[in-house]
């Protein structure tokens, strides 16, 4: 879909300080977009702060820890009059020992990861969706490991569970939004070599993120929720 003539399209990118989020911010900037990105704190400076210096006037940085409801409400207040072409929630993490079976995971680790990876992203979407244009896109960074159908090996069990939960919650959200022309997506970026993905990842950031952005832009104007990978292929739920 072609943005309105004369208006710079804008993405609200939640979790843009480093890794995949930072790479997404950089890719959207290269394509002429305006980026409003969130970081957990202003200091120390993040790679997103460096991007703001490279692209004067085209990057806005907001502070948000998505697990802090007060910070989300404060951000919503600052965005009262804003509208966005895309709202994308990238924030997420993994547990300290991803090799643990689900029976070995501590209750505190389970709660922390489920709150961070599943509950908090959906709270952001529920609170900020009204700022997305009617023909815009709402997306979350899921994972191929969130696919129940594709899970034939186990491993990273808590992380898998949180992403499967995120996918389910997005399906519930989409079911309540059937009267909107907005596009929605749960994105699987591939196994990428980042601090989260680890050095064994099959893809570099450069192999994943430009494709992810291509998929997001192609999804605009195609209403409803899809679970897609970085090449635009449908991932089984």
C-alpha positions as CSV (number, residue, x, y, z in Angstrom):
1,X,0.0,0.0,0.0
2,X,1.4,3.4,-0.9
3,X,1.6,5.9,2.0
4,X,-0.4,9.1,1.6
5,X,1.4,11.6,-0.7
6,X,3.4,14.1,1.2
7,X,3.3,12.3,4.6
8,X,6.2,10.4,5.9
9,X,5.1,7.0,7.1
10,X,5.8,6.3,10.8
11,X,6.4,3.1,12.8
12,X,6.1,2.8,16.5
13,X,8.7,0.2,17.3
14,X,8.6,-1.2,20.8
15,X,12.0,-2.6,21.9
16,X,14.3,-0.9,19.5
17,X,17.5,-0.4,21.5
18,X,19.6,-3.3,20.2
19,X,19.5,-6.6,18.2
20,X,16.6,-7.2,15.9
21,X,14.7,-4.1,17.0
22,X,17.6,-1.8,16.3
23,X,18.1,-3.4,13.0
24,X,14.5,-3.0,12.1
25,X,14.7,0.7,13.0
26,X,17.7,1.1,10.8
27,X,16.0,-0.6,7.9
28,X,12.9,1.5,8.1
29,X,15.0,4.6,8.2
30,X,16.8,3.5,5.1
31,X,13.5,3.2,3.4
32,X,12.5,6.8,4.3
33,X,10.3,6.1,7.3
34,X,10.1,8.0,10.6
35,X,10.8,5.8,13.6
36,X,9.5,6.2,17.2
37,X,11.4,3.6,19.1
38,X,11.4,2.6,22.7
39,X,14.3,1.8,25.0
40,X,14.2,0.6,28.6
41,X,16.2,3.5,29.8
42,X,17.9,6.6,28.3
43,X,21.3,5.9,29.9
44,X,23.6,4.4,29.0
45,X,23.1,5.3,25.3
46,X,22.0,2.5,23.0
47,X,22.5,1.9,19.3
48,X,19.2,3.5,18.8
49,X,20.6,6.7,20.2
50,X,23.4,6.5,17.6
51,X,20.8,6.1,14.9
52,X,19.1,9.2,16.0
53,X,22.3,11.0,15.5
54,X,22.7,9.6,12.0
55,X,19.1,10.5,11.0
56,X,18.4,13.9,12.5
57,X,14.8,14.6,13.0
58,X,13.6,11.2,11.9
59,X,14.1,9.2,15.2
60,X,12.2,9.8,18.4
61,X,13.2,7.8,21.4
62,X,10.8,6.9,24.2
63,X,11.4,5.1,27.4
64,X,9.3,2.0,28.1
65,X,9.9,-1.2,30.1
66,X,6.9,-3.1,28.8
67,X,6.5,-5.0,32.1
68,X,5.8,-1.7,33.9
69,X,2.2,-0.7,33.5
70,X,2.8,2.8,34.8
71,X,5.4,3.4,32.1
72,X,3.0,2.1,29.4
73,X,0.3,4.5,30.7
74,X,2.8,7.4,30.6
75,X,3.8,6.5,27.1
76,X,0.1,6.3,26.0
77,X,-0.4,9.8,27.5
78,X,2.5,11.2,25.5
79,X,1.2,9.7,22.3
80,X,-2.4,11.0,22.7
81,X,-2.5,12.8,19.4
82,X,-0.3,10.5,17.4
83,X,-1.1,8.1,14.7
84,X,1.1,5.4,13.2
85,X,1.2,3.3,10.1
86,X,2.7,0.4,11.9
87,X,2.8,-0.7,15.6
88,X,5.3,-3.5,16.1
89,X,6.2,-5.0,19.4
90,X,9.7,-6.6,19.4
91,X,10.5,-6.7,23.1
92,X,11.2,-10.2,24.5
93,X,13.8,-12.3,26.2
94,X,14.7,-15.9,27.2
95,X,15.2,-17.7,30.5
96,X,18.7,-18.1,32.1
97,X,19.0,-21.8,31.1
98,X,17.2,-22.5,27.9
99,X,18.2,-26.2,28.1
100,X,15.9,-26.8,31.0
101,X,12.8,-28.9,30.5
102,X,9.5,-27.3,31.5
103,X,9.5,-29.4,34.6
104,X,12.9,-28.0,35.7
105,X,12.0,-24.4,35.2
106,X,11.5,-22.4,38.4
107,X,8.2,-20.7,39.1
108,X,9.8,-17.3,39.2
109,X,11.5,-17.8,35.8
110,X,8.2,-19.1,34.3
111,X,6.3,-16.1,35.5
112,X,9.0,-13.6,34.5
113,X,9.3,-14.9,31.0
114,X,5.6,-15.3,30.4
115,X,4.9,-11.8,31.6
116,X,7.7,-10.4,29.4
117,X,7.2,-12.4,26.2
118,X,3.4,-12.9,26.2
119,X,1.4,-10.7,28.6
120,X,3.3,-7.5,28.3
121,X,3.4,-7.3,24.5
122,X,-0.4,-7.8,24.4
123,X,-0.9,-5.1,27.0
124,X,1.0,-2.8,24.7
125,X,-1.1,-3.7,21.7
126,X,-4.4,-3.5,23.6
127,X,-3.4,0.0,24.9
128,X,-1.9,1.5,21.8
129,X,-3.8,-0.2,18.9
130,X,-6.1,2.8,18.6
131,X,-3.1,4.9,17.5
132,X,-2.7,2.7,14.4
133,X,-4.3,4.0,11.2
134,X,-7.3,2.0,10.0
135,X,-5.3,0.7,7.0
136,X,-2.2,0.2,9.1
137,X,-0.5,-2.9,10.6
138,X,-0.1,-4.3,14.1
139,X,2.6,-6.9,14.6
140,X,4.5,-8.8,17.2
141,X,7.9,-10.5,17.1
142,X,7.0,-14.2,17.6
143,X,9.3,-17.1,16.7
144,X,9.2,-20.2,14.6
145,X,9.6,-21.9,18.0
146,X,6.1,-20.7,18.9
147,X,4.7,-23.1,16.4
148,X,3.0,-26.1,18.1
149,X,2.7,-28.0,14.9
150,X,6.4,-27.7,14.1
151,X,7.7,-28.7,17.5
152,X,9.3,-32.0,16.9
153,X,12.5,-31.6,19.0
154,X,11.5,-29.9,22.3
155,X,14.3,-27.8,23.7
156,X,14.0,-24.1,24.7
157,X,10.7,-25.2,26.2
158,X,9.8,-22.2,28.3
159,X,10.7,-19.8,25.5
160,X,8.6,-21.9,23.1
161,X,5.7,-21.8,25.4
162,X,5.8,-18.1,25.8
163,X,5.8,-17.5,22.1
164,X,3.0,-20.0,21.6
165,X,1.0,-18.1,24.2
166,X,1.8,-14.8,22.4
167,X,0.5,-16.3,19.2
168,X,-2.7,-17.5,20.9
169,X,-3.3,-14.1,22.5
170,X,-2.8,-12.4,19.1
171,X,-5.4,-14.7,17.6
172,X,-7.8,-13.7,20.3
173,X,-7.1,-10.0,19.7
174,X,-7.6,-10.5,15.9
175,X,-10.9,-12.4,16.6
176,X,-12.2,-9.3,18.4
177,X,-11.0,-7.1,15.5
178,X,-12.7,-8.7,12.5
179,X,-14.5,-5.4,11.6
180,X,-11.2,-3.6,11.0
181,X,-9.2,-3.4,7.7
182,X,-6.0,-3.5,9.7
183,X,-3.4,-6.1,8.9
184,X,-1.9,-8.1,11.8
185,X,1.1,-10.4,11.9
186,X,3.0,-12.7,14.2
187,X,6.5,-12.6,12.7
188,X,9.0,-15.4,12.8
189,X,12.4,-13.8,11.9
190,X,14.4,-17.0,11.7
191,X,17.1,-18.1,14.0
192,X,19.3,-15.1,14.0
193,X,22.7,-14.6,15.5
194,X,22.0,-12.1,18.3
195,X,22.6,-11.9,22.0
196,X,19.2,-13.7,22.4
197,X,19.6,-16.1,19.5
198,X,23.2,-17.0,20.2
199,X,26.2,-17.6,18.0
200,X,24.8,-20.8,16.5
201,X,22.0,-18.9,14.7
202,X,21.5,-19.8,11.0
203,X,21.0,-16.3,9.9
204,X,22.8,-13.0,10.3
205,X,20.8,-9.9,11.1
206,X,21.5,-8.7,7.5
207,X,20.0,-11.9,6.1
208,X,16.9,-11.6,8.3
209,X,15.8,-8.1,8.9
210,X,15.5,-6.6,5.4
211,X,13.3,-9.5,4.5
212,X,11.3,-9.1,7.7
213,X,10.6,-5.5,6.7
214,X,9.7,-6.6,3.2
215,X,7.1,-9.0,4.6
216,X,5.7,-6.3,6.9
217,X,5.3,-3.8,4.1
218,X,3.7,-6.4,1.8
219,X,1.3,-7.4,4.6
220,X,-0.1,-3.9,4.8
221,X,-3.5,-3.7,3.0
222,X,-4.1,-7.5,3.6
223,X,-6.5,-7.5,6.6
224,X,-6.5,-10.1,9.3
225,X,-3.8,-12.0,11.2
226,X,-1.1,-14.2,9.6
227,X,1.8,-16.1,11.2
228,X,4.7,-15.5,8.7
229,X,8.4,-16.1,8.6
230,X,11.0,-13.7,7.3
231,X,10.5,-14.9,3.7
232,X,6.8,-14.4,3.9
233,X,6.0,-18.1,4.2
234,X,3.0,-19.1,6.4
235,X,4.1,-20.8,9.6
236,X,1.8,-23.5,11.0
237,X,0.2,-22.4,14.3
